[in-house]
Amino acid sequence: MIDLRSDTVTLPTPAMIEAMASAELGDDVFHEDPTVNRLEQLAAEMTGKAAAVFVPSGTMGNLASLLAHAGRGQEVLVGDEAHIYHYEAGGASALGGLVYHPIPTRPDGTLPLDALEAAVRPSGRDYHAAPAGVICLENTHNRCSGAVLAPEYMAEVAALAARHEVPVHLDGARLFNAVVALKRPVTDFTRHVSSVQLCLSKGLAAPAGSLIVGDAGFVDRARRVRKMLGGGMRQVGILAAAGIVALTKMVDRLVEDHAHARLLAEGLARLPGVDLDPAAVQTNIVIFRMPDAERARALWEAAKREGVCVWPFGANRLRAVTHHGITAGDCRAAVEGIARALEQIGSPVAPTSR
Ligand SMILES: Cc1ncc(COP(=O)(O)O)c(C=O)c1O
């Protein structure tokens, strides 16, 4: 099976397994796990932030960040295509009493600045509105085909947020994909936000874990929320050891995933009935459209029978993600498998609709 469902299916590398086997351990809730401490220090240094805290997942990293920034009755200004809004079970609302305020997302993953400006409700003496508590960005943007948000755009959001004294949180689950795609230092991105959530278990291939970075006060509050959420783990250096390998050895190779995604996109775009602009693929996520939801579902099923696993991604969309376990040969084979699947379901058909 060529598994293109997600870069979360990556397995730890031999170097990670070796590091895990020999990791020095301690009780991390007492700050006594030297490997976790090393990972947190590394993440803080790389991103130019004062501090970092290791959390079990990206979802918990985002949730702990939002709860550390904002309080009950405050708004989370978030893109209507954001992972935080779509796929994190409404945690900030359910568990923290925050109110999601969705902002329309452009296809390139950005939020229009005028819409954002209009959405910021003041915390002054008009007591009607729920005041803005935090603004969220996502880079790269999952539901927008892995689009990269340029640091210059992030700077504009930062200026807007500063005018209103609202912190900006970055869901940087795949921030290092943006870093290698634009060949810009990670600090070009992180300098514009108050906090970042970085996943180790996507393209970087660690088995689990995320880091959240920010200033010391923020990280201290996030650490308390992590405990509240049950995310205070003990001898978790066993996972942090893999995380150190992820941050030091796995970032540069993300360019291979991007090249493979382009290869895949170019192949898929040539197939009848598939709607896809390969030029829109900037990183490791390829989203393509079928004419309707029924055909998308049929193609998903037929592709599985042909040994290619993609992922249904809403309405008529399917998603394919390249990662450490996928070679150029796999991408070519996947295109062939999907071509056979299209024959099985009887494409081509009427033009696709967006
Ligand atoms: C953009 C983005 N943010 C956050 C997450 C959540 O990460 P986790 O699955 O570790 O909870 C994901 C997971 O796919 C993601 O794509």
The ligand as an SDF file (V2000), in Angstrom:
LIG
                    3D

 16 16  0  0  0  0  0  0  0  0999 V2000
   -2.1150   22.0840   10.7540 C   0  0  0  0  0  0  0  0  0  0  0  0
   -2.2590   21.0830   11.8650 C   0  0  0  0  0  0  0  0  0  0  0  0
   -2.3170   21.5210   13.1320 N   0  0  0  0  0  0  0  0  0  0  0  0
   -2.4320   20.6880   14.1670 C   0  0  0  0  0  0  0  0  0  0  0  0
   -2.5030   19.3260   13.9750 C   0  0  0  0  0  0  0  0  0  0  0  0
   -2.7170   18.4310   15.1620 C   0  0  0  0  0  0  0  0  0  0  0  0
   -1.6600   17.5830   15.4300 O   0  0  0  0  0  0  0  0  0  0  0  0
   -1.8940   16.2140   16.2470 P   0  0  0  0  0  0  0  0  0  0  0  0
   -2.4270   15.2430   15.2630 O   0  0  0  0  0  0  0  0  0  0  0  0
   -0.5230   15.8820   16.7390 O   0  0  0  0  0  0  0  0  0  0  0  0
   -2.8470   16.4940   17.3580 O   0  0  0  0  0  0  0  0  0  0  0  0
   -2.4520   18.8140   12.6710 C   0  0  0  0  0  0  0  0  0  0  0  0
   -2.5520   17.3570   12.4470 C   0  0  0  0  0  0  0  0  0  0  0  0
   -2.6170   16.8690   11.3590 O   0  0  0  0  0  0  0  0  0  0  0  0
   -2.3380   19.7190   11.5910 C   0  0  0  0  0  0  0  0  0  0  0  0
   -2.3180   19.2980   10.3230 O   0  0  0  0  0  0  0  0  0  0  0  0
  1  2  1  0
  2  3  1  0
  2 15  2  0
  3  4  2  0
  4  5  1  0
  5  6  1  0
  5 12  2  0
  6  7  1  0
  7  8  1  0
  8  9  2  0
  8 10  1  0
  8 11  1  0
 12 13  1  0
 12 15  1  0
 13 14  2  0
 15 16  1  0
M  END
$$$$
